[in-house]
C-alpha cells in the first residue's frame, strides 16, 4: 500500500546537510522519500541520490527520483516521479518494469490522471492545494479532487503543495493517501518529531 507521509527533499547543495535532515525524517517513521533538487547539476544529483538511496536502504524505506528516469534506473532506485515536461509516461512504465514505482504529477487535471492510470502509474499526485513556498505560482487544485480521482481511478492519490501539519488533516479527510511535504518537514525545528507527528495522523485514520 502507498500511504502516509511522502518526504520530498528540498534544494540543498550540501549533501551532508541533506542526508542529516533525511535521516531525521526516516527516524520519524517515513518509508517513502523522493529525491528532488531542481537547481543541482547532473554530478551533484547523482552524488546526492546515490547517498540518499543507501540511507533509505538502511532504514527500510523506498526512494523515488524526481523527473530523472535515467538516474533512477542507473542507481537502482525504487521508482521515478514525472511531471508534464519529464518524458513519455508509457515509455517510462515500460523501462521501469513492474517492480518499480511510477508516480505522475497531475496538477488539477483529472484527465491527466486518467492517462496516468491507462499507462500503469502506481499513484497520481495533485496540487498545489495550498500556497506553496516551493512553487508560489503553482496552479491550485480543488479539495474535492482526491476523492473524485480515487472513486474513478482506484489509484493511490498524493497531495502536494503548501501542506503543513495544521492543514494536513483536511487533505487526509478529503481522501489523500500520501502527503508530499518539503518545507514544513525539512525546515522544522525538530524534523524527526515533525515527521512522527505527520505519521501519527495516518495512524489515527487507520484506527478511526
C-alpha positions in Angstrom: 0.0 0.0 0.0 1.1 3.5 -0.8 0.1 5.8 2.1 1.5 8.1 4.7 4.0 10.9 4.7 5.9 11.2 1.4 9.1 13.2 2.2 10.4 15.3 -0.7 13.9 16.7 -0.3 14.5 20.4 -0.6 17.0 22.1 -2.9 20.2 21.7 -0.8 23.7 21.9 -2.3 25.2 20.5 0.8 24.9 16.7 0.6 25.9 16.1 4.2 23.2 18.5 5.3 20.6 16.9 3.1 21.5 13.4 4.5 21.4 14.7 8.1 17.9 16.0 7.6 16.7 13.0 5.6 17.9 10.6 8.4 15.8 12.5 10.9 12.8 12.1 8.5 13.4 8.4 8.3 13.8 8.1 12.1 10.4 9.8 12.3 8.8 6.9 10.5 8.8 7.9 6.9 9.1 5.0 4.5 8.8 6.8 1.1 11.2 9.5 0.1 11.5 11.5 -3.1 14.9 12.9 -4.2 14.3 16.3 -5.7 16.9 19.0 -6.3 16.0 21.2 -9.3 19.0 23.6 -9.4 21.6 20.8 -8.9 23.8 19.8 -11.8 23.9 16.2 -13.0 27.0 15.3 -10.9 25.5 16.6 -7.7 22.2 14.9 -8.4 23.9 11.6 -8.8 26.1 12.1 -5.7 23.1 13.0 -3.6 20.6 10.5 -5.0 23.1 7.6 -4.5 23.9 8.6 -0.9 20.2 9.0 -0.2 19.3 5.7 -1.7 21.9 4.0 0.6 20.4 5.8 3.6 16.9 4.7 2.7 18.0 1.1 2.3 19.4 1.2 5.8 16.1 2.4 7.2 13.9 0.1 5.1 12.5 3.0 3.1 11.9 3.4 -0.7 13.4 6.2 -2.8 11.8 7.7 -5.8 13.7 10.1 -8.1 12.0 13.2 -9.3 12.0 13.9 -13.1 15.1 11.9 -14.0 14.3 8.4 -15.3 17.9 7.6 -16.4 19.3 8.5 -13.0 16.6 6.4 -11.2 17.4 3.4 -13.4 21.2 3.7 -13.2 21.1 3.9 -9.4 18.5 1.1 -9.0 16.1 3.4 -7.2 12.6 2.3 -6.3 10.9 4.5 -8.8 10.6 7.8 -10.6 8.1 10.7 -10.4 7.4 12.5 -13.6 5.7 15.9 -14.4 4.3 17.2 -17.6 7.7 18.0 -19.2 9.6 15.0 -17.9 9.1 12.4 -20.7 6.7 9.9 -22.1 4.8 8.1 -19.3 4.2 4.9 -21.3 7.9 4.6 -22.2 8.8 5.2 -18.5 6.5 2.4 -17.4 7.9 0.0 -19.9 11.5 0.5 -18.8 10.7 0.6 -15.1 9.1 -2.8 -15.3 6.5 -4.0 -12.7 8.9 -3.8 -9.7 9.5 0.0 -9.6 7.1 2.8 -8.9 5.8 5.4 -11.4 4.3 8.5 -9.9 2.8 11.2 -12.1 2.1 14.9 -11.3 -1.4 15.7 -12.5 -1.8 19.3 -11.1 -5.5 19.9 -11.2 -6.2 17.7 -14.2 -8.3 14.6 -13.8 -7.8 13.8 -17.5 -4.0 13.6 -17.0 -4.7 11.2 -14.1 -6.8 9.1 -16.4 -3.9 8.9 -18.8 -1.5 8.0 -16.0 -3.8 5.2 -14.9 -4.0 4.0 -18.5 -0.2 3.6 -18.8 0.1 1.9 -15.5 1.1 4.6 -12.9 1.3 3.5 -9.3 0.0 6.8 -7.9 -1.2 10.2 -9.1 -0.3 13.5 -7.5 -2.5 16.6 -7.4 -1.7 20.1 -6.2 -0.9 22.7 -5.1 -3.8 22.6 -2.6 -2.4 25.5 -0.6 0.0 28.3 -1.2 3.4 26.7 -1.7 6.8 28.3 -0.8 8.4 25.9 -3.2 6.2 26.7 -6.2 4.4 30.0 -5.4 2.9 30.3 -8.9 1.6 26.7 -9.0 -2.0 26.1 -10.1 -4.4 25.3 -7.2 -6.3 22.0 -7.1 -9.8 21.8 -5.6 -10.1 19.9 -2.3 -12.7 17.6 -3.8 -10.2 16.2 -6.4 -8.6 13.4 -4.3 -11.9 11.7 -3.6 -13.1 12.1 -7.1 -9.9 10.6 -8.5 -9.9 7.7 -6.1 -13.5 6.9 -6.9 -12.9 6.9 -10.6 -9.4 5.5 -10.9 -8.8 3.3 -7.9 -5.2 4.6 -7.6 -3.5 6.0 -4.5 -3.7 9.8 -4.5 -0.9 12.0 -3.4 -1.5 15.6 -2.4 1.3 18.2 -2.7 1.7 22.0 -2.3 1.8 24.1 0.8 1.0 21.2 3.2 1.5 21.8 6.9 0.8 19.8 10.0 -2.2 22.1 10.6 -3.9 21.7 7.2 -2.8 18.1 6.6 -6.0 16.6 8.3 -8.1 18.4 5.7 -6.3 16.5 2.9 -6.5 13.2 4.7 -10.2 13.7 5.2 -10.5 14.6 1.5 -9.1 11.2 0.5 -5.4 11.8 0.1 -3.4 8.6 0.7 0.0 10.3 0.5 1.1 13.8 1.6 4.1 15.1 -0.2 5.8 17.6 2.1 9.0 19.6 1.7 9.3 22.8 3.6 7.1 22.1 6.7 9.1 18.9 7.2 12.7 19.6 6.3 12.6 23.1 7.7 11.0 22.1 11.0 12.9 22.9 14.2 12.7 19.2 15.1 12.5 17.2 11.9 12.1 13.8 13.5 9.3 15.0 15.7 7.5 16.7 12.8 7.8 13.5 10.7 6.4 11.4 13.6 3.5 13.9 14.0 2.6 13.6 10.3 2.8 9.8 10.5 0.5 9.7 13.6 -2.2 11.4 11.5 -2.4 8.4 9.3 -2.3 6.0 12.3 -5.3 7.9 13.7 -7.1 7.5 10.4 -6.4 3.7 10.4 -7.9 3.3 13.8 -10.9 5.6 13.4 
